[in-house]
Amino acid sequence: MNRLMGLLCFLTLSISSLTAEVSLKDLLKYDKEICLERLEKATNEELWDVFLEGQAELFFEPEFQWIASQDSWREAKNILEIESGNGAYLSKLADKFHEKSFYGIEKLPLSVKQANERYARDRVVFQEGDAEILNEQLFHSAESVLFRLTLQHLKNPLLALQNTWHYLPSNGHVFIIDSCDGAKKTSHPITAIDEALELVAESQRNHGVGNRKITLEILQMLESHQSQLSGLYEVVYSNLDATGNVLDEVLRLEGEQARKRYSNHNLLFLTLVHRTYQVKVDMSKAYDEIREYLDDENAWTVLGMHYLILKKK
């Protein structure tokens, strides 16, 4: 009996030690038990940091191609990203556009610290700032302003856009990249994600903070000319129409590398959704569905994303 107990203790310690060494960047290399235990033990800071880094890797190339094709972006000399997170995405943009200067503001001090430690350099600057607080130091500071997966989280996204109007010169542009779940198409629906997002939407409505359909609503407001934003901006590009139908398929994920990144991204995303909104997420079910997606070499996803460009009037 003592030998059996010792063996069990040894195995438990071995699994715990292995779990501690599991990288959040490559969770699906390991079996289900180890993967889910690693997610459960990860701190929020760890999760957000790896999630934002992975998100930049996953989405960057097609989004870069879209951004680079826009005349207004090519002509801009100064770029401001509002709520720039840990700086990973803005840094990747700076690597592609050597002639431009990039400035990121972020509300969370830890993210600003990470951004400055990893990515700050000549032409790339990060400072603390809040999208919903007008900053006179930013007046007329950038020809293009980027909101990337930001507006959906704000209490008052319209106020953020009103503030941004002051940061642009005449005829400056706002580039918006955000979620619009209804536009998503995939070969393998992951019902655990769909169920979690329904609970998130309910939580957002109850608390009055956040809206994953906000950019579609902004498009509708501007096209109807019945909004306070109508006197500030006009729409010059949208990959969705006002009802959410896809007009231009900007971001399609397929191929082995994209499947791996997307699968890992979803595990991190669901863990963060659970912790941020305190909603129930069936991680065991999610793992099984994500594993099935990963193992099918023909799997593909068109993400539910809205790409919107506004021009300052």
N, C-alpha and C positions, 0 to 999 in steps of 0.2 A: 504493500500500500504506500509506504514511504517513498519507494522508488518511483511509483506511478505519479504521486503528487509532485515529486521533484521534476519528473519529465514534463508534467503539465505546466509547472511554473516556468521551466526553461523555454517551453514552446511559447508561452504567453509573453515572456520577456523578449524572445526573439522576434515575435510578430510586432510587438510594441516598438522595438528598436528599428525594425524595417519600416514601419509606418512613419516614424519620425524622419526617416531619410527619403521618403517618397516625395518627388518634386511635384508641386502643384501645376507645373507646366506640362507634365506628361502623365497624367493620372491613369489613363487607360492602358498603360504598360503593365499595370498590376491587376490583381483579381478584385472582384467586387468588394469583398470585405475590407481589404486594405485601402482601397480607393475611398470608400465612404467614411472609413475611420479617419483617414487623413483630412478629409474635408471637414469632418466634425471637430477635429482638434485644431484646425487652422484658426489663427486670429483674424479679426476683420481687416486689420491692416495688411496682413499677408495676402488675403483673398483679393482685396481691392487692387493691390499693387500688381499682382500677377494677372488679374483680370484685365486691367487697363493696358498692360504690356501686350497681352495676347490679343486684345481687341484691335490694337494698332496693327499688329502683324496680320491678323485675319482680314481686315477690311481695307488695308492701306492701298494695295496696288490698283484695284479697280476704281477706288475713290480718287486716287492720284490722277489716273487717266481722265476721269471726269473733270476734276478741278483744272487740270492743265489744259483742257480743251476750251476753257472759257476765256474769252478775250479780256473780260474785266479782271480776272485773276492774273493773267499774264502781264497786264499793264500796271498792276499795283506794285508799289515799292515797299509798303509797310503793311504787315498783316498782324491783326490782333485776334487772338483766340480767347473767348470768354468762357471761364470755367475749364481750364486746360488740364485739369487732373494732375497726373504725375509727369506730364511733359513729353511722354513717349511719342504721341502722334505729331505734335508740333515740331519736335526734333526731326522726325522722319521727313516732314515737309521741308524743313530747312536744308536737309541733305539733298533735296531735289532742286531747290530754287536758290542757288547761291547768290543771286543778285538782290534778293529781298531781305528785309529785316523782320524778325518775328518777335512778338511780345505776347506772353500769356499771363492772364490773371486767373487766380484760383482762390476760392473761399477757404479751403482747408489748409491750415499751416503745415501739416505733415506732408501733404502732397507738394506744396511749394518747396519745402526743404528737399524732398526727393528729386524734384525737377531740377533744382539748382545744383545739387550734388552730381547728378548724372548727365545733364544735357545743356546747362547754361554755358554759353561761349560767345564769341563775337557774333553779333547779329541775332542771338537767341537769348531773351531775357524773361525771367519769371518773377512775378510779385504777387502778393496777396491782394485780392479784390473780390467784389461781390457783384454779380450780374444785376441784382435788384437795387443797388445803391449807386446813384449817379456819382461819377468820379470826374471832376473837372480837369484833372491832370491828363485825362485821355481825350479831351475835346480835340477833334480834327487830327487825331494821331495816326489813323490808318485808312488806306483806300479800300481795304477789304477786311470785314470782320467775320470770324468763323464761330458758329455755334454748332458743336458736334456732340449729339446725344446729351444735350444740356437742357433745352427748353422743357422737355417732358418731366423734368424733376422739380421745376421751380413752382413756388407758390403763386407768383405773378409774372408769367412769361411775357405778357404784353408790356408790362413796365420795363422789363429787360430790353425789349426791342425799342421802346421809347427812349431809354437811356442811350442805346447804341446809335440812334439817329444823331446824337450830339458828337459821337466819336468819329463820324465820317465827314469827309468833305462833300461838297456838292457832287452829285452823281456817283457817290461811293456805293459799295455793294455789300450786302449781307449774305453769306453762304451758310445755309442751314442743312444739317444732316441729322435726321432724327427717326425715331421708330414710328411705323404705322402698321400695326400687326395684321390688319385686314388685307394688306397687299402681299403678304407672304405666300409663297408657293413652294412645295417640297415633294419629293418622291416618297418621303417617309415622315408622315406627321408624328410628332413627339407629343403625345397627349398630356404628359406630365407638365410640359411647358405651357401648353394651352390652358390647362386647368389652373396653373399657378398665376398666369397673367390675368385670368378672369378675377381671381381673388385680389390681385394687386389693384386692378381697376376699381374694385369695390372698396378697398381700403383707401385709395386716393380720393374717391368721391366722399367717403365718410369723414376724412380728415381735411379735405379742401386743399391738398398739396399734391401736385403731380397729375399728368395727363398724357398718356401715350398716343393720343390722337391730336395733340395740340397743333402740330404743324398743318394738318389737314384743315382744322378749324380756322387757322390763320389764313390759309389759302382761300377758304370760303368767305371769310370776312373781307379780304382785299378784293376779291372778284365781285362781291355784292356792293362794294363801296359803302358799307354801312357800319364802319368801325372807326375808332379813333386812330387806327393805324393807316387808314386810307389816305389821310392827308400827309403821311410821312413817307410811305413806300409804294412802289408798284412792283408787280410780279414780272420778272423777265425770264424765269425758267421754273418748271416743275415737272418732275418725272411721273407725277400722278395727276389725274384730273380731280375736280372738286368732290367727286363721290368716292375717290380712293382707287379707281382703276389705274393700272400701270400703263403709262404711255411710253416709257423708256426704261428698259431693263438695265440698270446701272451695275448692280452687284449680284452676280450669280456664282455660287460656290459649287465646284465639282473637282474631282481628282483626289488622289490619295492625301496629299499634303493639306488641302483645304478641309477634307473630311476629318482629319486628325485635329486640326486647330479648332474647327467648329464643334467637334464633340467635346473637347476639353473645355472650350469656352462655355458650353451649355451647362456642364457640371458646376463650374464656378458661378455662373449666372444664377442658377437655381438656388445654390447655397446662399448667395448674397440676397436674393429675393426673400428667402425664408427669414433671414436675420433682419433685413431692413424693414420689411413690412409685417413681420410676425404672422405670416400666412403659412398654412400647412402645405408642405411639399413632400410628395412621395418619392424620395431619392432612390429607393430600391427599384421602383417602376421606371423612373427616369434613366437610371443606369442601364437597365435592360433594353429600353427603347433606343438609347444613344448607342449602345454597343451594336445593335442590329443595323443602325444607320452606318456606323463606322465600318462594319464588316462587308457592306455591299459596295462593290467597286463602281456600281452604276448610280449610286445615290447622288442627289443634287438638291440644292436649295436656292431659291430666289428670296433673299431676306426681305422682310416687310420694312422697307426703309423709304423715307421721303427725302428727296434731294430738291431743295428749294433755293432760288436766288431772288433776293429783293434788291431793288435800286432805290436809293434815297431820292426823294423829290426835292 
